[in-house]
Amino acid sequence: MITFDITIERPSVLVKAKGTLPQGITVLTGQSGSGKSTFIKAIAGLVKPNTGTIRHDEIVWVNVDHKLYVPVRERHVGYMPQGNMVFPHLTVEANITYSKRGDAASCETLLKQLGLEKYRHTKAGKLSGGEQQRVALGRALYSKPTVLLLDEPLSALDWTLRKQVRTDLVTIIKQWDIPCLWVTHDEDEVAVVGDRHWTCTQGEIEC
């Protein structure tokens, strides 16, 4: 469980967030530029808050007053950034195991769950957009993370493919049974994807 009480100052927005990310899929919606991506990057460890704390269970990841900041690799977070983030010149298997922080059993499980077994030795750049999103999710889950952060995971797909991939991603995430924060600007995804709904309005995260 992730607990946070932070502010993040940016030239275009002041992000304020206080709450707890529980088990299941939490969908965070808001307009472009409202601070959603800034917030999720702070949880991942890619952005430093200006004030406050972030904790994972009893482990403190951030305490600004005490100048404590646990770097991203030590947070054991699965992060799927916005856009197509596969390495096109590497095989599917090499993409999934890129972090080297998982094991062979995790890779085999993911290849099967993601329907990618037959593409194991295929260069990721040769796959369809939906298949590449599955590869990116596999890489995020490979190290058995404590929390999964998805920043607009379907934004690069057309509407028809988005619906298909969305169903697949939700099924797989629930099988792994970890807290997941799913960021989107698509309000239609809330009812289909999430166990709960948060909103971001001009930097204010309403949990």
C-alpha positions in Angstrom: 0.0 0.0 0.0 1.3 3.4 -1.0 0.6 6.4 1.2 1.4 9.9 0.1 1.1 13.5 1.2 3.1 15.7 -1.2 3.2 18.9 -3.2 5.2 19.2 -6.5 5.8 22.6 -8.0 6.0 23.0 -11.7 6.0 26.1 -13.9 2.6 25.3 -15.3 0.9 23.5 -12.3 1.2 23.0 -8.5 0.4 19.3 -7.8 -1.1 18.5 -4.4 -1.9 14.9 -3.4 -2.8 13.2 -0.1 -4.2 9.7 0.2 -3.5 5.9 0.0 -3.2 3.7 -3.1 -4.8 0.3 -2.0 -5.0 -3.1 -3.8 -6.8 -3.2 -7.1 -6.9 -0.8 -10.0 -7.3 2.9 -9.3 -8.0 5.1 -12.3 -6.8 8.7 -12.3 -8.5 11.0 -14.8 -8.0 14.7 -15.6 -7.4 17.1 -18.5 -4.1 17.2 -20.3 -1.7 19.3 -18.3 -3.6 18.9 -15.0 -0.6 17.2 -13.3 -1.5 13.5 -13.6 1.8 12.4 -15.2 3.8 14.6 -12.7 2.1 12.8 -9.8 2.7 9.3 -11.1 6.3 10.1 -11.8 6.7 11.3 -8.2 5.4 7.9 -7.0 7.8 6.1 -9.4 10.8 8.2 -8.2 11.3 10.1 -11.4 10.2 13.4 -10.0 11.1 14.8 -6.5 8.3 16.4 -4.5 8.9 19.8 -3.0 7.2 18.9 0.3 5.8 15.9 2.0 6.3 12.2 2.3 5.7 8.9 0.3 5.6 5.5 2.0 5.3 2.0 0.9 3.8 0.1 3.9 6.3 0.9 6.7 9.1 1.9 4.3 9.7 5.6 3.8 10.4 6.4 0.1 10.4 10.2 0.5 10.6 12.6 3.4 11.5 16.0 2.2 11.9 17.5 5.7 14.5 14.8 6.5 16.1 15.0 3.0 15.3 11.3 2.5 14.8 10.2 -1.1 14.8 6.5 -2.2 15.9 6.3 -5.9 13.6 4.7 -8.5 15.5 1.3 -8.7 15.2 0.8 -5.0 11.4 1.3 -4.9 10.7 -1.8 -6.9 8.0 -0.1 -9.0 6.6 -1.4 -12.3 6.3 1.7 -14.5 4.8 1.9 -18.0 5.3 5.4 -19.4 3.1 7.1 -21.9 3.7 6.1 -25.6 5.3 3.2 -27.3 8.3 2.3 -25.1 9.5 -1.1 -26.4 13.0 -1.4 -27.8 12.2 -2.3 -31.4 15.7 -3.8 -32.1 15.4 -6.3 -29.2 13.3 -9.5 -29.1 10.1 -9.8 -27.1 11.9 -11.9 -24.5 14.8 -9.4 -24.3 12.4 -6.5 -23.9 10.5 -8.2 -21.0 13.7 -9.2 -19.2 15.6 -5.9 -19.9 15.8 -4.9 -16.2 17.5 -8.3 -15.3 15.7 -8.0 -11.9 13.3 -10.9 -12.4 13.7 -14.6 -13.1 13.1 -17.2 -15.8 9.8 -18.3 -14.2 8.4 -14.8 -14.3 9.3 -14.4 -17.9 7.7 -17.7 -18.9 4.5 -16.8 -17.0 4.3 -13.4 -18.6 4.9 -14.7 -22.1 2.0 -17.1 -21.6 -0.4 -14.6 -19.9 0.3 -12.0 -22.5 -0.2 -14.3 -25.5 3.4 -13.7 -26.7 5.0 -17.2 -26.5 5.2 -17.5 -30.3 6.8 -14.1 -30.6 9.5 -14.8 -28.0 12.4 -14.4 -30.5 10.7 -11.8 -32.7 12.0 -8.3 -32.8 9.5 -6.1 -30.9 9.4 -3.5 -33.7 7.8 -6.0 -36.0 4.7 -6.5 -33.7 1.4 -4.7 -33.9 0.7 -1.7 -31.6 -1.4 -3.9 -29.3 1.2 -6.6 -29.0 3.9 -4.0 -28.2 1.7 -2.6 -25.4 1.6 -6.2 -24.0 5.4 -6.4 -24.2 5.7 -3.1 -22.3 3.3 -4.4 -19.6 5.4 -7.6 -19.4 8.5 -5.5 -18.8 6.8 -3.6 -16.1 5.7 -6.8 -14.3 8.8 -8.9 -14.8 10.5 -8.0 -11.6 7.3 -8.7 -9.5 6.9 -5.0 -8.4 5.2 -3.8 -5.3 3.1 -1.4 -7.3 2.2 -0.9 -11.0 2.0 2.6 -12.5 0.5 3.0 -16.0 0.6 6.4 -17.6 -1.9 6.5 -20.5 -1.2 2.9 -21.5 -3.7 2.9 -24.4 -3.2 6.4 -25.8 -1.2 5.3 -28.8 -3.8 2.8 -30.0 -6.9 3.4 -32.2 -10.3 3.0 -30.5 -11.0 -0.6 -31.7 -7.6 -1.9 -30.6 -7.8 0.1 -27.4 -10.9 -1.8 -26.3 -9.4 -5.2 -27.0 -6.0 -4.4 -25.3 -7.8 -2.8 -22.3 -9.6 -6.0 -21.5 -6.4 -8.0 -21.8 -4.4 -5.6 -19.6 -7.1 -5.6 -16.8 -7.3 -9.4 -16.7 -3.5 -9.7 -16.4 -3.1 -7.0 -13.8 -5.8 -8.6 -11.6 -4.0 -11.9 -11.8 -0.8 -10.3 -10.4 -2.9 -8.8 -7.5 -0.8 -5.7 -6.8 -1.9 -2.0 -6.4 -2.2 -0.4 -9.8 -2.6 3.3 -10.6 -3.9 3.7 -14.2 -3.7 7.3 -15.5 -5.9 8.3 -18.4 -7.8 11.3 -19.9 -10.5 8.9 -21.2 -13.5 9.0 -18.8 -14.9 5.9 -20.6 -12.2 3.8 -19.1 -13.2 4.5 -15.5 -16.2 2.1 -15.4 -14.5 -0.6 -17.4 -11.0 -0.6 -15.9 -11.1 0.7 -12.3 -12.1 -0.5 -8.9 -12.0 3.1 -7.8 -11.8 6.6 -9.4 -9.6 9.5 -8.6 -9.6 12.9 -10.4 -6.9 15.5 -11.0 -8.2 19.1 -11.4 -5.5 21.8 -11.9 -3.1 19.8 -9.8 -5.4 18.8 -7.0 -5.6 15.0 -6.7 -8.9 14.0 -5.3 -8.7 10.5 -3.8 
